[in-house]
Amino acid sequence: MVDPVREQLLASHDEFRRLAHEHSQYSQQLDFLGEKRYLTEDEKMEEVRLKKLKLRIKDRMEFIAQQQRRGRTQVA
């Protein structure tokens, strides 16, 4: 299901668009690590770091979306 608030933010909100791009990049890097049969200790640490960054970005994106939704509700 497509979230219209997310779609609007991707089209009009520079920070949200940048965060979405970073989130996607971290996902790709995690996918690459996930394809490996074994991870070195450095790769394991990198995996944890990427997961934390990805979660932080997701939280920020959700905060922006909630602010947008509240703005819509108050206007309506």
CYANA upper distance limits for C-alpha pairs under 8 A (distance plus 0.5 A):
  2 VAL  CA      6 ARG  CA      8.50
  2 VAL  CA      7 GLU  CA      8.07
  3 ASP  CA      7 GLU  CA      6.78
  4 PRO  CA      8 GLN  CA      6.57
  5 VAL  CA      9 LEU  CA      6.62
  5 VAL  CA     65 ALA  CA      7.03
  5 VAL  CA     68 GLN  CA      7.67
  5 VAL  CA     69 ARG  CA      7.57
  6 ARG  CA     10 LEU  CA      6.58
  6 ARG  CA     65 ALA  CA      7.14
  7 GLU  CA     11 ALA  CA      6.83
  8 GLN  CA     12 SER  CA      6.59
  8 GLN  CA     13 HIS  CA      8.33
  9 LEU  CA     13 HIS  CA      5.37
  9 LEU  CA     16 PHE  CA      6.75
  9 LEU  CA     17 ARG  CA      7.60
  9 LEU  CA     65 ALA  CA      8.06
 10 LEU  CA     14 ASP  CA      8.10
 10 LEU  CA     16 PHE  CA      6.75
 10 LEU  CA     17 ARG  CA      5.43
 10 LEU  CA     20 ALA  CA      8.40
 11 ALA  CA     17 ARG  CA      8.00
 13 HIS  CA     17 ARG  CA      6.67
 14 ASP  CA     18 ARG  CA      6.63
 15 GLU  CA     19 LEU  CA      6.57
 16 PHE  CA     20 ALA  CA      6.58
 16 PHE  CA     61 MET  CA      6.61
 16 PHE  CA     64 ILE  CA      7.82
 17 ARG  CA     21 HIS  CA      6.77
 18 ARG  CA     22 GLU  CA      6.79
 19 LEU  CA     23 HIS  CA      6.52
 19 LEU  CA     57 ILE  CA      6.67
 19 LEU  CA     58 LYS  CA      8.50
 19 LEU  CA     61 MET  CA      7.40
 20 ALA  CA     24 SER  CA      6.68
 20 ALA  CA     57 ILE  CA      8.41
 20 ALA  CA     61 MET  CA      8.11
 21 HIS  CA     25 GLN  CA      6.80
 22 GLU  CA     26 TYR  CA      6.71
 22 GLU  CA     54 LYS  CA      8.45
 22 GLU  CA     57 ILE  CA      8.37
 23 HIS  CA     27 SER  CA      6.71
 23 HIS  CA     54 LYS  CA      6.02
 23 HIS  CA     57 ILE  CA      6.97
 23 HIS  CA     58 LYS  CA      7.72
 24 SER  CA     28 GLN  CA      6.77
 25 GLN  CA     29 GLN  CA      6.78
 26 TYR  CA     30 LEU  CA      6.61
 26 TYR  CA     50 LEU  CA      6.56
 26 TYR  CA     51 LYS  CA      8.25
 26 TYR  CA     53 LEU  CA      8.29
 26 TYR  CA     54 LYS  CA      6.72
 27 SER  CA     31 ASP  CA      6.56
 27 SER  CA     54 LYS  CA      7.99
 28 GLN  CA     32 PHE  CA      6.72
 29 GLN  CA     33 LEU  CA      6.87
 29 GLN  CA     50 LEU  CA      8.39
 30 LEU  CA     34 GLY  CA      6.47
 30 LEU  CA     47 GLU  CA      6.91
 30 LEU  CA     50 LEU  CA      7.51
 30 LEU  CA     51 LYS  CA      8.23
 31 ASP  CA     35 GLU  CA      6.81
 32 PHE  CA     36 LYS  CA      7.62
 33 LEU  CA     39 LEU  CA      7.97
 33 LEU  CA     43 GLU  CA      7.93
 33 LEU  CA     47 GLU  CA      7.69
 39 LEU  CA     43 GLU  CA      5.95
 39 LEU  CA     44 LYS  CA      6.42
 40 THR  CA     44 LYS  CA      6.68
 41 GLU  CA     45 MET  CA      6.76
 42 ASP  CA     46 GLU  CA      6.61
 43 GLU  CA     47 GLU  CA      6.53
 44 LYS  CA     48 VAL  CA      6.89
 45 MET  CA     49 ARG  CA      6.68
 46 GLU  CA     50 LEU  CA      6.54
 47 GLU  CA     51 LYS  CA      6.68
 48 VAL  CA     52 LYS  CA      6.77
 49 ARG  CA     53 LEU  CA      6.73
 50 LEU  CA     54 LYS  CA      6.45
 51 LYS  CA     55 LEU  CA      6.61
 52 LYS  CA     56 ARG  CA      6.63
 53 LEU  CA     57 ILE  CA      6.69
 54 LYS  CA     58 LYS  CA      6.63
 55 LEU  CA     59 ASP  CA      6.64
 56 ARG  CA     60 ARG  CA      6.82
 57 ILE  CA     61 MET  CA      6.62
 58 LYS  CA     62 GLU  CA      6.64
 59 ASP  CA     63 PHE  CA      6.68
 60 ARG  CA     64 ILE  CA      6.79
 61 MET  CA     65 ALA  CA      6.68
 62 GLU  CA     66 GLN  CA      6.56
 63 PHE  CA     67 GLN  CA      6.71
 64 ILE  CA     68 GLN  CA      6.74
 65 ALA  CA     69 ARG  CA      6.65
 66 GLN  CA     70 ARG  CA      6.59
 67 GLN  CA     71 GLY  CA      6.69
 68 GLN  CA     72 ARG  CA      6.82
 69 ARG  CA     73 THR  CA      6.70
 70 ARG  CA     74 GLN  CA      6.60
 71 GLY  CA     75 VAL  CA      6.79
 72 ARG  CA     76 ALA  CA      6.62
